Amino acid sequence: MSNSPDTSTAIPTREQAETAHTWDLEAIYPDPKAWEDDFARLDTLLAPILALRGKLSSATAIASLFKAEDALDMIVEKLYTYAHHREDEDTANQTNQGRMLRMRGKHVEIMGQTAWITPEILSQPLETLEAWRDSPELAPYRRTMIQLIRQKPHTLSEPEETLLSKAAEVVSAPSKIFSLLTNADMRFPEVPNEKGEPQPLSNGRFIPMMENRDRSVRQRAFETFYDTYIGFENTLATTLATSVKARNFNAEVRHYESALAASLHADSVPTSLYDTLIDSVHDALPAFHDYIALRKEVLGIDAPNMWDMYVPIVPDFDIKVDWDEACEWVRESTAPLGEEYAEGVAQAFSQRWIDVYENKGKRSGAYSGGCYATHPYILMNYQGTLDWVFTLAHELGHSMHSWLANRAQPYRYADYTIFVAEIASTTNEALLHQYLLEKTNDPRMKAYLLNHLCDQFRGTVYRQTMFAEFEKLIHEMDDRGEPMTAEAISNAYYDLNATFHGKLVNADRRISHEWSRIPHFYYNFYVYKYATGFCAAQIFSRRVLEGGKARDQYLDFLKSGGSDDPLELVKRGGVDLTDRKVLTDAFATFKRSVAELRSLLVK
């Protein structure tokens, strides 16, 4: 019997959510007072750091600084995690909003009070910094010194850094405005289902409606959804434009070639990798267009539209997966990763790491979060579809990455970059796909899974690379001084969408406003990492299933956290992402999957 929500019923309030299906934030702080007590400690923890101002002239002093920083940062991270998760479970709750605003404000205050640290350290000659890097006192912090030295050409004077740090809250405001507008304030009309019954529409329920077999339901949902966003187009365009201008400003004042170069610098990723991904995907567009042609043929649609891109094309084979079964599938599919990994997965399900279902005001989508002092947490809006099972596997991949790295690394090196994070998550998805293919003898199920894999390529490689190209494009628009009006942004998006989807798709003009609902455009060149991670995961998943040394290399990669540059960590794990062959191998897998799916569906 399914224990997934009935999407035809009203969306429940937070108070109506079953405790068993909510995350256990009391594991972070048992009550708000405990949070307040830690919040009150921040100034005390900050004091030893401030006392070192003007004294960072030796390796010993630097080591003392880093130790004091770790003590402060661990508490800041814990406080932020609690406040952030409380806010996301109900973004309309004023108490939650107030706590998060206080935390953001305090974080900005601390950044301002400590902005002198990096300039003071980097004011030393390069030879001195390199000597400190190699000193025994700083042996536990060698990686930090390497990263600091890398920042030297892009670090401003102490007064300038202080000024910029005080503006951090203002600079991050567009993302906050976007989140509150689209999650808390925006209201969607109801949409009639295939029986003509009113059905609630939300950010969380939009994609399930796009998967509805009834094309008229899909079209009505698409039009209603985007018409709602179009009603806010000028506000959302200004919000996005402001975010872009902030990143271009940061790149200029810090002497980077571009906002893209500034974003990639910390990970030591060359911009050529970003450009190679875009070029490789454009080269592989014919395979994507073949998949669209297959969808057109199987669905029997003369002119496919954008509301036809999500519906599964396996005829007469709907699959609904209740929550308990989804957990079991993910547990079994990750078993090849070994006993330690299985231990963490079991804890995720038994210790309430996961907030499962949608409720009013809850942040849309899904993510993995948490901090070093606690176990990870996962936000879901589970809708009982196979896509959501893969989302569970994806987010659990992030959480397990954190769980393993936190156990293996000291605090400073446990946190990893987003670049490697997407590999851990999509490898889990690849393992789930292979597990389900082997589990069934039903050709309809095999076709469904192949359809799902093809849609993953569509959504994670092609679509995210389109997003990556759009993000680069709008930053270049601002660099050239072009006005970033809603019309200009939408026209640019529509043209790019047309290039990616080809002549077979008769795209409704409303799709030109899709940019207005994508939160990742506020994440500073984030989305390309989905595509590179997915391509690498196709190789890593095969290596995991080989077992032995190949699997152990992958687990060591997860445990390494952020202890080295991401490209180097991935390479040590067994995959060289600077080799274009990783991308061509992934597209070969996609092409084979399309051909196999065609053989199952088209007689």
N, C-alpha and C positions, 0 to 999 in steps of 0.2 A: 504494500500500500504506500502511495507516494506521501512524503512529508514535505514536499516542495509547495510553495505558495500557489494559490489559485489566482492567476493574473486577471480574472474577470471580477474579482472582489476589490473593495476599496483598499488602498494602501494603509497599513496599520500605523498607529503612532508608536513612538519609542516605548512608551509605557506598556503597550500591548505586546511587545516582543517577548518571546519565551526566553528565559534566562539561559537555558541550555544552548541556545543558538546565538548568544551574544558573547563578545569577548570579555575576559575577566581583567578589567583594568584595576581592580583592587589588588592584583598581584604587583602593580607598580606602587600605588599608594592605597592604603586601606580605606581612606576617607579624605575629603577635601582638606581637613585640618592638617593631615600629614603632609600634603602638598604645600600648604602654607608654611609649615615649619621648615621645610627644605628651602622654599623660596626665600625665607628670612635669613638663611645661612649664606646666601650668595655674596654679600658684602664681606663677610668674614673670610670666605674662601678666596675672594679677590685681593684681599689686603697683602698677602705675601708676594703676589705678582707685582702690584703697584710699588712695593718697597724696593724692587729691583731696578726701578727706572734710573737710568744713568749709570748703572753698575754692570751692564752686560759686556764686560771686557775680558772675560776668560771662559774657558770651557766649563769650569766648575760652576760659574754663575749661570751659564746657559742651561746646564743640566738641572740646576735648582729651579730655574724658570719652567722648564718643560714638565718637571714633576708637579709643580704647583698648578700649571695649566691643566694637566690631566685630572687632578682632583676637582678643579672647578668645572671643567667641561663635562665630566661624567654626570655631575648633578644637574647642570644646565640641560644636558641631553635627556635626562630622566624627567625633569620638570616639563620640558617641551613635548616629549612623547605623550605624557598623560594629558596635557592640555590640548594638544593637537587631536588625539584620538577622541577625547570627550567632545570636542567641537564637531568632528566629522560624523559622529553617531547621530547628532541632531544639530545641523548648522543654524537652525532657527532659534535654538535655546540661548537666551540672553546671558545666562550665567556662564555657559560654556564659551560664548563669544568673549565675554569680559575677561575670563581667565586667560584665554589665548592672547587677547590684546595686551594684557599685562605682561605675559611671557615674551611676546614679541618686543614690547617696549623695553623690557629689562635686558633682553638680548642685545638690542641696538645700543643701549646704554653701556653695557659691558664692552661691546665692540669699540665704542668711542673711547672708553677709558683705557683700552689695551692696544689702540691703533699704533702707538709708538713702538711696539715691540719689534715688528718686522723691520721698519726703517732703521731702528737702532742697531739691530744685529747686522743688517746688510750695509750699514755705513762703514763697516770694517773693510779693509782691502781683501781682494779675492784670495790672496795667499793666506791671510789669517783665517778666513772662513774655511778654507780647505784643510788647514792644519787642525782647526777645531773639529771638523768633520771626521778626521782620522784619529782623534785623541781617544784614549781609553775612557775618560769621563763621559764622553758622548757616544760610546759604542752602542748603547741601547737606542740612541736617537739618530743614528747615522742616516737612515732613510729621510728623516725630517730635515736634516742639514742639506742633503742632496736636493730636496724639493725647495728649500729656502734659497739656495745658491741659484737655482734655476729661475727664481723670481727676481733676481737682482736687477736685470735690465728693465723690469716692468714695475718696480716699486718706487713710489714717490717719496717726497720728503715727509717728515713726521707731521707737520701741520696739515699738509695736503691729505695724508692718509686719515688723519683724525676727522677732517672735514667730510671726506667721502664716507667714512664709517657712520657718521651721524646722519647721513642722507640715506642709509640703507633701508630704513623702513619706508621712506617715500618711494624709493626705487622699486621696492617689492610690492607696492600698492596695487599696480594693475592686476597682478595675479589674484590678489585677495578680492578685489572688486569683481573680477570675472567669476570667481568661485561663489561669492555671495549672490550675485545677480542670477547666475544660471542654476544654482542649487537651492537657494533659499527663497528668492523673490519671484522668480519666473513661474508663471502658471500656464499650464497647457489645457486646452479644451479636451473634452472626452472625444473618443473616436469610436464609431460604430464597428462592432466586429462582424464576422460573416453572417451572423444571425440578426444583425441590425441593433444589437444591444449595446448601450453606451459602455465604453471601456476606458479606464483611466490611462492617460498618456503621461510619461515622465521621461527624464533622461535615461533612467534605468530600464524602462520598458520599451524604449524605441527600437532597439535592435531585435528583441523577440518579435515585435510587430513586423519588422522587415523580413522576418523568417516565416511569416504566415503564408500558408499555401494559397490563400485567396488573394489574387492580385489587387482587387479593388480595396481590400483592407490595407494592403501595403501602400497603395497609392494615397489613400486618405490619410494614413498615418504620416507618410512622408511630407505631404503638402501641409498638413496641420502643424507638424513639428517645425518645419523650416519657416512657415509663415509666422510662427511665434517668434523665432529668432530674428526674422527680418524686421519685426516690430521694434527690435532693439539694435538695429544694425549700426546706427551712428554712434551709440554709446560703446558698443563692442568694438567697432573699428578704432575709435579714439583710444580705448583701453589697450588694444593690441599695438597700435602705433606708438603709444607712450612706452610700452615695454620694449619695443624694438629700438626706439631712440635711446633708451637708457643703456641698452647693451652696446650700441654704437658709440655712445658717449664714453662708456667705460673703456672700450677698445682704443679710442683716440687718446684719452688722457694717460693711458698706461702704455702707449707706444706699441700697440699691436697693429699688424697689417689690416686686420678686420675683426669684426665681432666673432666670426667663425674661428679665426686663428686664436683669439683670446680664450674661447670656450675650450678648444682642444689642447691648449698649452699645458694645463695642469696634468693631463694624462700623457703628455709627450706623444700625442697622436698627430701625425702630419696631416695638413689639409688635403694632401693628395689622396689619402685614404677615403675621405668624404667624397671627393670628386670622382674617384675611381668607382665607388659604389653607384653614384648616379649614372655614370657612363655605362657601367655594366648592366644596370637595370634597363636603361634605354635600349641597349643591344639585345636584351632578352624580352623586349615587349612583344615580338611576334609570338612567342610561346604563350604569353598572357592573352593575346588576342585570340589564339586558338582555343583557349579555355573559355573565353566569352562566347566564341562561336558554338562551342559544345553546349554551353548553358542555353543559348538561343534555340538550338536545335531540340534539346530535350524538353525545355519548357514550352516549346511551340509558340514562341513569341516572335512576331515579325520584326518588331523594333524594340529591343530591350532598353529599359530605362534604369536610372540609378536605384529605383526601389526594387529592382530585380536582382541585385548583386549579392544579397544575403540569403535568400531562400534556398534551402537544399534542393538539388536537382535529382535526387534519388526518388523515383516515383513511388507513392503509396507506402512510404516507410518513415513514419514519424517515430522518434525515440525520445522518451521522457525519462529522466534519471533522477530518482529522489536523492536526498542529501546523503543518506547512509550508504547507498550504493556508490555514489560518487566518491565518497571517502575510501571505500573498499577498493575501488578500481585504482585510485591514486596510490594507495598503500601497496597493492600488489605490483603495479607497474614500476615502482621505484625500488622494489626488493633487490634487483641486481646490483644496486649501489652498496649493499652490504649491511651488516648488523648495526653499526653505529648510526648510519643514516636512517635505518628503520626505527631505531629507538627515538630519534627526534620526530619522525613522522607520527609515531604513536602518541607522543606527548602533545603534539599540535592538536590532535583530535580529542584527547582525553582531558587536557588542561585548559580548554577554552581559549586557544590562541585566536580563534576565528569568529568574526561577527558576520553571520551567515546571510540574513535576508534583508530586503529593502524595508525601510520605514520612512514615514514622512520627515522630510528635512535631512535625511541621511545623505552624505556625499555620494554622488553617483560613481559607477565604475568599480574598480577593485585595485588594491595595492597591498604591499607588505611593508610594515614599519616596525618600530621598536627601538630599543637602545641596548647598549652593552650591559647595563645593570639588570636587565630583565630578559625573559624569552621574547621572541619576535611576536608580532601581531599581524593579522590579515583582515582587511576589510573586504567584504563581498557584498553583492546584491543578487544572490543566487536565484536563478529563474527556472532551474530544472531542465535545461537543455544541455546537449553535448558540448556546445561551446563553453558553457559555464563549468563543466567538468574539466575541460582543458584550462580554463582560467584558474581553477583551484590548483591544478598541477603547476601552472605557471607561478602563481604567487607563493605556493609552498616551496618552489625551487628557490625563490628569493629568501624566504624565511630560513630554509635549511642552510643556505649559503651563509647567512648571518650566524646561525646557531653553531655551525662547525667552525667558522672563523673566530667567533668570540671565545670558543673553548681552546683554540690553538694559538691565538695571537694575544699579545698585550693590548691594552685599550687603544693605544695610538695607532696600531697597525691592523686592527680587526676590521675597521670600516673599509669597504671596497668602493670603487668607482662604479657609476652606472654602466660604464662600458663593459665591464666584466659581469655585472649583475644580470644583464639580459641573456648571457650565455647560460648561466645556471638555471634560469627560469624556462628557457625554450628547450634546453636539453631534457628537462622533465616532460615537456609536452611531446617531444619526439619519442621518449620512452613509453608514454601513455599510448601514443598512436600505434607503436609496434606491438604493444601488449594487447590492445583491442583487436588488431588485425589477426593476431595469432589465436585469440580467444574464440573467434567465431568461424563457422563454416558457411554461414548464410551469405550468399553473394550480394544480397541487398545491403547487409551490414557492411560488407567489404566496400561496396560502392559508396555507401554513406561515409565511411572513414576516408576513402580516397577523395571524395568530395570535400570533406573537412580539411584534409591536408592541402588540397589545392586552394581552398579558401584561406588557409593559414598563410600560404605563400602570397596570395592576393593581398591579405590584410597586413601581414607582418613584413614582407619584403617589398612588394610593389607599392602598396598604399603608404607605408611608412617612408619609403624612399621618395615618393611623390611629396609627402609632407616635408621631408628634409630639403628637397629642392625648393619647395615653396618658402620655407623658412629662410633659406639662403637668398631667394629672390626678393623677399620683402625687406630684408636688411640692405640689400643692394639698392632697392628703390629709395630707401631713406638716405643712403650714402650719396645718391645722385641728386638729392634734394627734391624728389618727386613727392607731391602731396599724397598721403596715405588715407584717402577717403574710403568710405565703404564701397563706393562704386569702383574705384581703382583696384582695391584689394580683391573684390569679388570678380572683376574681369580677369585679373591675373590668375586667380584660382580656377576659374571656369576653363580658361585656355589650357592650363596645365592638366586639369582633369580630362579634357578632351584628348590631349596627346596620349595620356596613359591608357585610356579606355578604348581609343580607336574609333573608327567610323561605324562600327556595328552598333554602338550605344547611342541612342537618341536621348541625350542628357537633358532633363528638365532644368531650366535656368535656376531653379531654387538651389541646385547643388553648388552654385557659385558662392553660396553663403555657408558652406560647410565649415570653412575656416573659423566661423564665429562660435562654434561649439566645441572646438578641440582645445582642451586645457594644456596639452603638451607644447603648444606654441609659446607658452610662458615659461618653459623649462630650460631655455638657453641651449638650443641645438641638441636636444635630447633624443629625438626620434630615430636618427640614423643608427643609433646603437641597437634598436630593436632588430633592424635588418641585418647588421653584421653579426649580432648575437645569434639570430635564427640560422644564418648560413653556417656559422661555426658549430652550432648545436647539432646539425645534421651529421657532422663528422664525430663530434664527441659522443653522441648517443650510440653510434656504431661501435666506438671504442669501449664504451661502458659494457655493452653486451658481449664484447670479446672477453671481458673479465681480465684477471691477472694484472700485469704491469700497466696495461692501457687504462683499466679502471682505476687503479691506484694513483696514476698520474692525474686523472681527473679529480679524484677526491683531494689530492694534495693541492691542486689548483683552487678548489673551494676553500680549503683550510688556510690558504695563504693570505686570504683577506686582501688588504691593501699594502702588503709588504714590499711591493715592487711596482714598476710601471706596468700598466695593464697589458700592453702588447707582449711584454716579456713574460708575464705570468701565464698568459694564454699559450704562448709558444712552449713554455716549459710543461704545460699541460698536454701538449701534443698537436697543437694547431697553430700555423703561422698565418695570421690575418693580413700580413703585408703581401702574401702570395695571392694573386688574383684567381688562382685555381680554386680557392675555397669558394669563391662566388660562382665560378663556372660549374663546379661540382653540384652546388645547390640548385642551379637552374636546370642542370641535367636531371636531377631528381624530380623537379617540378614537371619537366617535359615528359618524363616516363610516367609520372602519376596521371597526367592528363590523358596520355595514350591508353593506359590501363583502364582508367575510368570510362573512356569512350568505348572500349571493347566490352565493358560490362553493361553499358546503357544503350548503345546504338547497335541494333541488329541489321 
